[in-house]
Every structure is written in C-alpha cells, then in structure tokens.
Amino acid sequence: PVEFKCRLATINVLALDRTDSQTEIGRRTGARTTRLDHQLHAAGIHIAGLQETRTAQGQYRAEHYLILSSGGAGQNAERSGCELWLHRTLPLLTTTAQGKVTLADCTCVVAHADPRRLFVRIEHDALCLTAVVLHAPCLGKATGDATAPIDVIKQWWTQTTAIWQQAVATDMTCVLIDANATL
C-alpha cells in the first residue's frame, strides 16, 4: 500500500465567455489558458474537469497541464465541450520501485468523447483510474417540438449511464461534473 494524493477541481468556464471584441476561443492558448493553468497549479490541483470550453477536439499543453478536449458541435458549439486537465509534475504517489509517479508517467486513453461527456482511463503500473468530465443539459424552455426539456435531460442521463457501463472498468473513478441541478 502507498499513500495516494489527488486534488480535483471542476469548473464551468462559460464565465470566461468571449465577447465580440475578443478572438480567443477555448483553452488552447492565450491569457485565459495561462490564468487557469497558474491558478490550478497554485492550488495543487492534479486533475481538473472543465465544461463549456469551446475548444476543438484534441490534445493540448499549458505550462503545467496536459489538456484533453472532447470538442464542441452544432450551432451552440461555443457553449459545449469538455476538457480534462492533467498536471504533469505533481506526484500522485511514491512507490519504492518507481519513485514519484505523476500523471505524465501514465498512459491516457480516451474511452468516450462528445460535447457533453469525456471519459479517460489513466493507467500506470501503480494505479488505474477513470476521470469523467460531464456537463448535463439544463432544464430550459420548451422548444415547441412536443418534447419537454425534462425528457431531454432524462435521455441524456440514460445515455450517460450506458456509456459509463462501457467506459468505466477501474476501481478508482473521479467525476468532475456540472450537473445543472440541485444534487
């Protein structure tokens, strides 16, 4: 047995929304990425889940974090997208055989990605965990298409449950969620 230390954070970054005069979109580069990177690093956060990131699907780097992005889609892509930020140098644990183990020492496998969900397996000889970033739909106004918003939310949770059953097979799981609901 070894001591395992992992600090987590979840952030809906829509509060960092762009205006017509700004050209930066998403977390790939720029002042907002740097600010988030430095704030999360200063707080000692190992894993952060971000919602409403508006970043294209792919893998990016900030000064301290590897960033995995699910990407956005559709006409409201500016309000969708999930990211998983993994600190590259903070140790999660120390083993006698391997010394300090960081997330940079792990293999990351995206098990599922869509604009509101990101499931990533983080694997190492000393640990295996799944990080899940979720952004549940909110209860908005009826759209006139004969479906109530609650039906859309129920369908999303049903689909998420099915994805979970396929994508999560680890003993350790961390969930970073904007549930858009009273829990």
Rosetta blueprint (number, residue, H / E / L):
1 P L
2 V L
3 E L
4 F E
5 K L
6 C L
7 R L
8 L E
9 A E
10 T E
11 I E
12 N E
13 V H
14 L H
15 A H
16 L H
17 D L
18 R L
19 T L
20 D L
21 S L
22 Q L
23 T L
24 E L
25 I L
26 G L
27 R L
28 R L
29 T L
30 G L
31 A H
32 R H
33 T H
34 T H
35 R H
36 L H
37 D H
38 H H
39 Q H
40 L H
41 H H
42 A H
43 A L
44 G L
45 I L
46 H L
47 I E
48 A E
49 G E
50 L E
51 Q E
52 E L
53 T L
54 R L
55 T L
56 A L
57 Q L
58 G E
59 Q E
60 Y E
61 R E
62 A L
63 E L
64 H L
65 Y E
66 L E
67 I E
68 L E
69 S E
70 S L
71 G L
72 G L
73 A L
74 G L
75 Q L
76 N L
77 A H
78 E H
79 R H
80 S L
81 G L
82 C E
83 E E
84 L E
85 W E
86 L E
87 H E
88 R L
89 T L
90 L L
91 P E
92 L E
93 L E
94 T E
95 T E
96 T L
97 A L
98 Q L
99 G E
100 K E
101 V E
102 T E
103 L H
104 A H
105 D H
106 C L
107 T E
108 C E
109 V E
110 V E
111 A E
112 H E
113 A E
114 D E
115 P L
116 R L
117 R E
118 L E
119 F E
120 V E
121 R E
122 I E
123 E E
124 H E
125 D L
126 A L
127 L E
128 C E
129 L E
130 T E
131 A E
132 V E
133 V E
134 L E
135 H E
136 A L
137 P L
138 C L
139 L L
140 G L
141 K L
142 A L
143 T L
144 G L
145 D L
146 A L
147 T L
148 A L
149 P H
150 I H
151 D H
152 V H
153 I H
154 K H
155 Q H
156 W H
157 W H
158 T H
159 Q H
160 T H
161 T H
162 A H
163 I H
164 W H
165 Q H
166 Q H
167 A H
168 V L
169 A L
170 T L
171 D L
172 M E
173 T E
174 C E
175 V E
176 L E
177 I E
178 D E
179 A L
180 N L
181 A L
182 T L
183 L L
